[in-house]
């Protein structure tokens, strides 16, 4: 069977869908990855994928570019003729589905998160919802990563409940992200936030919480790991990040392909995001038996059970975030380690990658 996997970056495919692709290939399927070319494209090819580059501006909202994307995907799909197409991220979900519907090719879509547009009620969000309503008449199955997102789409009549199902995010390889040696607390307690540096991830609240904690005399280590994304309309300018560094507010770690080593060295992972699907960074942290402080919003509260494996803070509330971070720091070592153990047990039971893979395999089998 020929199976196409379509995303907005090759990086995204490799980092979030590698296990699924390996499983599909192992079962004798030909996997065609379709995404813009980047440094991870060759890694996909080394895995055994046939890769077809596509022009796709994941940040832009140009009607002309989006129309051309539909045409480009249409011609790619017509040439390749996959038996089924797996779409992820907004533009493939919408424009890829429209292109596939014109050719009668079955698709399975995955709503990984609702993104910035669903956080606001404006013209852009209303257009996006309209496009979703058009495109989402055609998929054979639509996977959501949390109950809140699924219910929102049903309530707004974007989808019918019959085609919807839930997945535990992209899943986590619990063997790859296994706990290291028990962390008996760094000499300076270390908080780590892992994210693209955009406002909607709660980066400003993290900085404000750090300021508040330092004014209280809290002596801790505050780290930030992730790419600067100034092209994103909600991206934080590099000049602002540089100012935080110069003021010694944070240690900016840049980017890495070895996130495990940073998680292992941290005492607590922080994510004050405004909304998520099911954040991979929190799954990675939980799988490595780390306690977490995150916002009480869809996606984050999927992974963090308040008082069990971390603390949930209020949305866009730096003061409450500082309070929860301080509570984590002041925990007795044994209590904090118990939180980490709960994280590991919970993610193993609910978010293991094989759960995601098995569901995709059974869905693909049912529509062909």
C-alpha positions as CSV (number, residue, x, y, z in Angstrom):
1,X,0.0,0.0,0.0
2,X,1.2,3.5,-0.8
3,X,0.7,5.9,2.2
4,X,1.4,9.6,2.0
5,X,2.3,11.6,5.1
6,X,1.9,15.3,4.6
7,X,3.1,18.0,7.0
8,X,4.3,21.6,7.0
9,X,8.0,20.6,7.7
10,X,10.2,17.6,7.3
11,X,11.5,18.3,10.8
12,X,7.9,17.8,12.1
13,X,7.5,14.4,10.3
14,X,10.9,13.1,11.6
15,X,10.5,14.3,15.2
16,X,6.8,13.5,15.7
17,X,5.9,10.7,13.3
18,X,9.1,8.6,13.0
19,X,7.7,5.7,15.0
20,X,4.6,5.5,12.9
21,X,6.5,5.7,9.7
22,X,8.9,2.9,10.8
23,X,6.0,0.7,11.6
24,X,4.3,1.4,8.3
25,X,7.5,0.5,6.4
26,X,8.1,-2.6,8.5
27,X,4.7,-3.9,7.4
28,X,5.6,-3.6,3.8
29,X,4.0,-0.2,2.9
30,X,5.6,2.4,0.7
31,X,5.6,5.7,2.6
32,X,5.7,9.0,0.7
33,X,6.5,12.0,2.8
34,X,5.4,15.3,1.4
35,X,6.7,18.5,3.0
36,X,9.0,21.4,2.4
37,X,12.7,20.4,2.2
38,X,14.9,21.0,5.2
39,X,17.8,19.4,7.0
40,X,15.6,16.5,8.1
41,X,14.4,15.5,4.6
42,X,17.5,13.3,4.1
43,X,16.8,11.5,7.4
44,X,13.4,10.6,6.2
45,X,14.9,9.3,3.0
46,X,17.5,7.3,5.0
47,X,14.5,5.7,6.8
48,X,13.2,4.4,3.5
49,X,10.7,7.1,2.6
50,X,10.2,8.5,-0.8
51,X,10.2,12.3,-0.3
52,X,8.4,14.9,-2.5
53,X,9.1,18.5,-1.6
54,X,6.3,21.0,-1.6
55,X,6.1,24.8,-1.3
56,X,4.3,25.6,1.9
57,X,4.4,28.7,4.0
58,X,3.1,27.5,7.3
59,X,2.8,31.0,8.7
60,X,1.3,33.0,5.8
61,X,-2.3,33.6,5.0
62,X,-2.1,34.6,1.3
63,X,-5.2,33.4,-0.7
64,X,-3.1,33.2,-3.9
65,X,-0.4,31.0,-2.2
66,X,-3.0,28.8,-0.6
67,X,-4.8,28.3,-3.9
68,X,-1.5,27.4,-5.5
69,X,-0.8,25.0,-2.6
70,X,-4.1,23.2,-3.4
71,X,-3.0,22.9,-7.1
72,X,0.4,21.7,-6.2
73,X,-0.9,19.0,-3.8
74,X,-3.5,18.0,-6.4
75,X,-0.8,17.3,-9.0
76,X,1.4,15.5,-6.5
77,X,-1.5,13.3,-5.4
78,X,-2.5,12.7,-9.0
79,X,1.0,11.6,-9.9
80,X,1.7,9.5,-6.8
81,X,-1.8,8.1,-6.4
82,X,-1.5,7.1,-2.7
83,X,-4.0,4.6,-1.3
84,X,-4.5,6.8,1.7
85,X,-3.1,10.2,2.9
86,X,-2.3,11.2,6.4
87,X,-2.6,14.9,7.0
88,X,-1.2,16.9,9.9
89,X,-1.1,20.6,10.8
90,X,-3.5,23.3,9.5
91,X,-2.7,23.7,5.8
92,X,-2.3,20.0,4.9
93,X,-5.5,19.3,6.9
94,X,-7.5,21.9,4.9
95,X,-5.9,22.3,1.5
96,X,-4.5,18.8,1.2
97,X,-8.0,17.4,2.0
98,X,-9.6,19.5,-0.6
99,X,-7.0,18.4,-3.2
100,X,-7.4,14.7,-2.2
101,X,-11.2,15.0,-2.4
102,X,-11.0,16.1,-6.0
103,X,-9.2,12.8,-6.8
104,X,-11.3,10.6,-4.6
105,X,-8.4,9.6,-2.4
106,X,-9.3,8.7,1.2
107,X,-7.6,10.8,3.9
108,X,-7.1,10.6,7.7
109,X,-6.6,13.9,9.4
110,X,-5.0,14.8,12.7
111,X,-5.8,18.0,14.5
112,X,-2.6,18.4,16.5
113,X,-3.8,21.6,18.2
114,X,-5.9,24.6,17.4
115,X,-3.2,27.1,17.1
116,X,-3.4,30.9,17.5
117,X,-6.4,31.4,15.3
118,X,-8.7,29.6,17.8
119,X,-7.6,31.8,20.7
120,X,-9.2,34.8,19.1
121,X,-12.5,35.7,17.5
122,X,-11.5,37.8,14.4
123,X,-11.8,37.7,10.6
124,X,-8.8,35.3,10.2
125,X,-10.3,32.8,12.7
126,X,-13.7,33.0,11.1
127,X,-12.2,32.3,7.7
128,X,-10.2,29.4,9.1
129,X,-13.3,27.9,10.6
130,X,-15.2,28.2,7.3
131,X,-12.3,26.5,5.5
132,X,-12.3,23.7,8.1
133,X,-16.0,23.2,7.6
134,X,-15.5,22.8,3.8
135,X,-12.5,20.5,4.0
136,X,-13.7,18.3,6.9
137,X,-16.7,17.0,5.1
138,X,-14.3,14.6,3.3
139,X,-12.0,12.7,5.7
140,X,-12.7,9.1,6.6
141,X,-11.3,9.8,10.1
142,X,-10.3,12.9,12.0
143,X,-8.1,12.3,15.1
144,X,-8.0,14.9,17.9
145,X,-5.4,15.0,20.7
146,X,-7.7,16.0,23.5
147,X,-11.5,15.9,24.3
148,X,-11.8,19.7,24.4
149,X,-10.6,20.2,20.8
150,X,-12.9,17.5,19.6
151,X,-15.9,18.8,21.4
152,X,-15.2,22.4,20.1
153,X,-15.2,21.2,16.5
154,X,-18.4,19.3,17.0
155,X,-20.1,22.2,18.8
156,X,-19.2,24.6,16.0
157,X,-20.5,22.0,13.5
158,X,-17.1,21.8,11.8
159,X,-17.2,18.0,12.0
160,X,-19.7,15.2,12.6
161,X,-19.1,13.1,15.7
162,X,-19.1,9.9,13.6
163,X,-15.8,10.6,12.0
164,X,-14.0,11.8,15.1
165,X,-11.7,9.8,17.4
166,X,-9.1,10.6,20.1
167,X,-5.4,9.9,20.1
168,X,-3.0,10.5,23.0
169,X,-1.0,13.1,21.1
170,X,1.7,11.8,18.8
171,X,2.6,9.3,21.5
172,X,5.9,8.9,23.2
173,X,8.6,6.2,22.8
174,X,8.8,5.2,26.5
175,X,12.0,3.2,25.9
176,X,13.8,6.0,24.2
177,X,12.6,8.6,26.8
178,X,13.3,6.5,29.9
179,X,14.2,7.9,33.3
180,X,17.9,8.4,34.0
181,X,19.4,8.1,37.5
182,X,17.2,9.5,40.3
183,X,17.7,13.2,40.5
184,X,18.2,14.1,44.1
185,X,17.9,17.8,43.3
186,X,20.5,20.1,41.7
187,X,22.5,22.3,43.9
188,X,20.5,25.1,42.4
189,X,17.0,23.9,41.6
190,X,16.6,24.0,37.8
191,X,13.5,24.9,35.9
192,X,13.4,24.3,32.1
193,X,10.9,25.5,29.5
194,X,11.1,23.8,26.1
195,X,9.2,25.5,23.3
196,X,9.3,27.6,20.2
197,X,9.8,31.1,21.3
198,X,6.4,32.5,20.6
199,X,4.1,34.5,22.9
200,X,1.3,31.8,23.0
201,X,3.6,29.4,24.7
202,X,3.5,31.6,27.8
203,X,7.1,32.7,27.6
204,X,6.4,36.2,28.9
205,X,4.6,34.8,31.9
206,X,7.6,32.6,32.6
207,X,9.9,35.6,32.5
208,X,7.6,37.6,34.8
209,X,7.3,34.7,37.2
210,X,11.1,34.5,37.3
211,X,11.3,38.2,38.1
212,X,8.8,37.7,40.9
213,X,10.7,34.7,42.3
214,X,14.0,36.5,42.2
215,X,12.5,39.5,44.0
216,X,11.5,37.1,46.8
217,X,15.1,35.9,47.0
218,X,14.5,32.5,45.3
219,X,17.9,31.2,44.2
220,X,17.2,28.9,41.3
221,X,18.3,28.2,37.7
222,X,15.9,29.2,35.0
223,X,16.4,27.8,31.5
224,X,14.8,28.3,28.1
225,X,15.3,25.8,25.2
226,X,13.9,26.2,21.7
227,X,14.2,28.0,18.4
228,X,13.7,31.7,17.9
229,X,10.9,32.2,15.4
230,X,10.7,35.9,14.5
231,X,8.9,35.1,11.2
232,X,5.9,33.9,13.2
233,X,3.4,36.7,13.8
234,X,3.5,35.8,17.5
235,X,7.2,35.2,17.5
236,X,9.3,36.9,20.2
237,X,12.0,39.2,18.7
238,X,15.6,38.1,19.3
239,X,16.4,41.5,20.7
240,X,13.9,40.9,23.5
241,X,15.5,37.5,24.2
242,X,18.9,39.0,24.2
243,X,17.8,41.5,26.8
244,X,16.6,38.7,29.1
245,X,20.0,37.1,28.7
246,X,21.9,40.3,29.5
247,X,19.7,40.9,32.5
248,X,20.6,37.4,33.7
249,X,16.9,36.5,33.9
250,X,17.3,33.2,32.0
251,X,19.9,30.9,30.5
252,X,19.0,30.6,26.9
253,X,20.1,27.2,25.6
254,X,19.4,27.7,21.9
255,X,18.2,24.6,20.0
256,X,19.3,20.9,20.2
257,X,18.7,17.5,18.6
258,X,19.4,15.9,22.1
259,X,16.5,17.3,24.2
260,X,16.8,14.2,26.5
261,X,20.1,15.4,28.0
262,X,18.5,18.7,29.0
263,X,15.4,17.2,30.5
264,X,17.5,14.7,32.5
265,X,19.4,17.6,34.1
266,X,16.4,19.6,35.0
267,X,14.4,19.3,38.3
268,X,11.1,20.5,36.8
269,X,9.7,21.2,33.3
270,X,7.6,24.3,32.8
271,X,5.0,25.0,30.1
272,X,2.6,28.0,30.7
273,X,1.1,27.6,27.2
274,X,-2.2,29.2,26.2
275,X,-3.5,26.0,24.5
276,X,-2.1,22.7,23.2
277,X,-3.1,19.5,21.4
278,X,-1.0,17.2,23.6
279,X,2.4,18.8,24.0
280,X,5.3,16.4,23.0
281,X,7.7,18.2,25.4
282,X,5.5,17.4,28.4
283,X,5.2,13.7,27.3
284,X,8.9,13.5,27.0
285,X,9.4,15.1,30.4
286,X,6.8,12.8,32.0
287,X,8.3,9.7,30.4
288,X,11.6,10.7,31.9
289,X,9.9,10.9,35.4
290,X,10.0,14.6,35.7
291,X,7.5,16.7,37.6
292,X,5.8,19.5,35.6
293,X,4.3,22.9,36.1
294,X,1.9,23.9,33.3
295,X,-1.2,25.9,32.6
296,X,-4.7,24.4,33.3
297,X,-5.7,24.5,29.6
298,X,-6.6,21.8,27.1
299,X,-3.6,19.7,26.2
300,X,-1.5,20.5,29.2
301,X,-4.0,19.3,31.7
302,X,-4.2,16.1,29.6
303,X,-0.7,15.3,30.8
304,X,-0.5,17.0,34.2
305,X,-2.7,15.9,37.0
306,X,-2.7,18.6,39.6
307,X,-0.9,17.5,42.8
308,X,-0.1,14.1,41.3
309,X,2.7,14.7,38.8
310,X,2.9,18.4,38.9
311,X,1.0,21.6,39.4
312,X,-1.5,23.4,37.1
313,X,-1.5,27.2,37.1
314,X,-4.0,29.8,35.8
315,X,-3.9,30.9,32.2
316,X,-1.8,34.1,31.5
317,X,-1.2,34.5,35.3
318,X,2.5,35.0,36.0
319,X,1.8,35.4,39.8
320,X,0.1,32.0,40.0
321,X,2.8,30.5,37.8
322,X,5.5,31.8,40.2
323,X,3.5,30.4,43.2
324,X,3.3,26.9,41.6
325,X,7.0,27.0,40.7
326,X,7.9,28.0,44.2
327,X,5.7,25.1,45.6
328,X,7.6,22.7,43.4
329,X,11.0,24.1,44.5
330,X,10.0,23.8,48.2
331,X,8.7,20.2,47.9
332,X,10.6,17.6,50.0
333,X,12.9,15.6,47.7
334,X,10.9,12.4,48.3
335,X,7.6,14.1,47.3
336,X,9.1,15.5,44.2
337,X,10.5,12.1,43.2
338,X,7.1,10.6,43.8
339,X,5.6,13.1,41.4
340,X,8.2,12.1,38.8
341,X,7.4,8.4,39.3
342,X,3.7,9.2,38.8
343,X,4.5,11.0,35.6
344,X,6.3,7.9,34.3
345,X,3.5,5.5,35.2
346,X,0.8,7.8,33.8
347,X,2.5,8.4,30.4
348,X,3.3,4.7,30.1
349,X,-0.4,3.7,30.6
350,X,-2.0,6.5,28.5
351,X,0.5,7.9,26.0
352,X,2.8,5.2,24.8
353,X,3.6,5.4,21.1
354,X,2.3,1.9,20.3
355,X,-1.2,3.1,21.2
356,X,-1.1,5.7,18.5
357,X,0.5,3.4,16.0
358,X,-2.0,0.6,16.6
359,X,-4.9,3.0,16.1
360,X,-3.5,4.3,12.8
361,X,-2.9,0.8,11.5
362,X,-6.5,-0.4,12.3
363,X,-8.0,2.8,10.8
364,X,-5.9,2.5,7.6
365,X,-7.0,-1.2,7.4
366,X,-10.7,-0.3,7.9
367,X,-10.8,2.2,5.0
368,X,-9.0,0.1,2.4
